[in-house]
Amino acid sequence: MEGSWEVHPADWPRAQALGRAIGVHRITAHLVLNRGVREASAARRFLSPDAAALADPLALPDMARAVSRLRRAIAQREAILIFGDSDVDGLTATAILYEVLRSLGAQVRARLSNRIEDGYGLAWSVVAQACRTAIGLVVLVDCGTNQAAEVRRLAAHGIDTIIIDHHLPLEEVAAPLAFVNPHRARDVGRELCSAGLALKVAQALLDGTAEGVSAYFDVAALGTLADYAPLVGESRLIAAKGLPRILHSLRPGLARLCEATKTRDAVPEQIVRRLVPRLNALGRLGDPTAGWRLLLEADDARIEEWLLEAQEAHVTTKRLARRLIGEAEEQVSRLHFRDQFVLVVSRSGWPQGLMGPLASRLASRYGRPTLAVALDGARGTGSGRSIPLFNLLEAVQTCQELLVRFGGHAQACGFTVNLKNLEPFRTRLNAQVQRTLGREGLRSRRMLDLELPLRALQPDWIRECERLAPFGPGNPRPLVLFHG
């Protein structure tokens, strides 16, 4: 694929002023400016993340209502059910809420989604089961935003619902008792994934300070990195404070997982490449319970059993992924590639839990938004992954009448489609992406921070640049072009 390099416009007077204000090299200051941080106070927080700077959790939409309802359930000994998604963001968010509620004396149990049996989100079978029990409150974690019918069914049986989720609200949005989703507010917590939101709920339930939630920074950081949340604002703070805690976790299962995977450095790359795949593999094959148990504070004699289960699931998903990639690339080779602005691959018998990784691999390889669909009879379940700066969910939304259901966020989505509508969906989606991107939009673009003469390369500045870590989405490693 053709590509190009682009350089951020230089603004040395502003960089010089910012550098003097915060006491750093002007090049370091310019790197901070390139990341959208303009004010001196914000730049200090960026370069020196401080857990004490956690914002007021009650600024998030419906947080006060959610906390009030949870406290009432605790006081009245109501049965609480937490239902969480099966990916690492969902597992970590569920673990945080489960532990903080138990520490406060709640009658709480957790259940995790099984994407193979029930698909994405809150399953109707779970709704029906809850309606037959004495559960008074359901907390949906990393799901539920667009499940209006399921929430209505719970309400009709006298069950209140709290949703804690970061996925984008679509047309028919759920109407729970409390709806903690940053996309319902303006510029408040938009960078947070569900694990980050769960940490904010814990902060609100406890004393509101960083000390109260310090025990949860490790799992919150794990969920943040696994979900590729932008490392800005409070997500950056969570990752910066949580990364070292992951390696020295007091959670026996997480500590053993680090040991088993030889995860020794507090850098996002090791966490994402070594820990996350093993935890995600369990959910991709069905039941993620073993991964969730590894994240809890409790010591348990079955930790080695759960580690083995995670390892075996990881090996199985890698083997399946190699086969799926070969079959998918064979399909891509038969397409009129230059006319495909979005790749849509599908096949009967593909495991639906692996559609996300398959779409991600193809999107990266071909530089196109990609959707992978597992067909099962007359229906397909798919996942989509985008390319940088393109909102795939908005494009999919323009085709919503061809879909049974869909949801997600700008860079990743999930959907269900009837087989008869798959080809019309592919055609319309390609037309929409072509209108949005245009041919130039499929060119690979890589941003350079600065162009500098070689004499500017100084050891003290290189060392200072490490203060920009941790690096990841929203805060890439500095990339500088040197002349001479």
RAPEUR-V434691 format. One record per helix or strand. SS is the DSSP state (~ for helix, > for strand). FROM is the first residue (numbers start at 0). LEN is the number of residues. Records with the same first field share a line. If there is no record, write none. Layout:
# RAPEUR-V434691
SS->FROM-LEN  FROM-LEN
This chain:
# RAPEUR-V434691
>->2-5  78-6  106-6  134-7  159-5  177-3  341-7  368-8  378-7  404-5  411-7  443-5  449-4  471-1  474-1  479-4
~->11-11  25-9  39-8  50-3  56-3  62-13  87-16  114-4  123-8  147-9  181-3  193-12  209-17  232-15  251-9  267-17  288-7  302-32  336-3  351-15  391-6  399-3  418-19  438-4  453-3  458-10
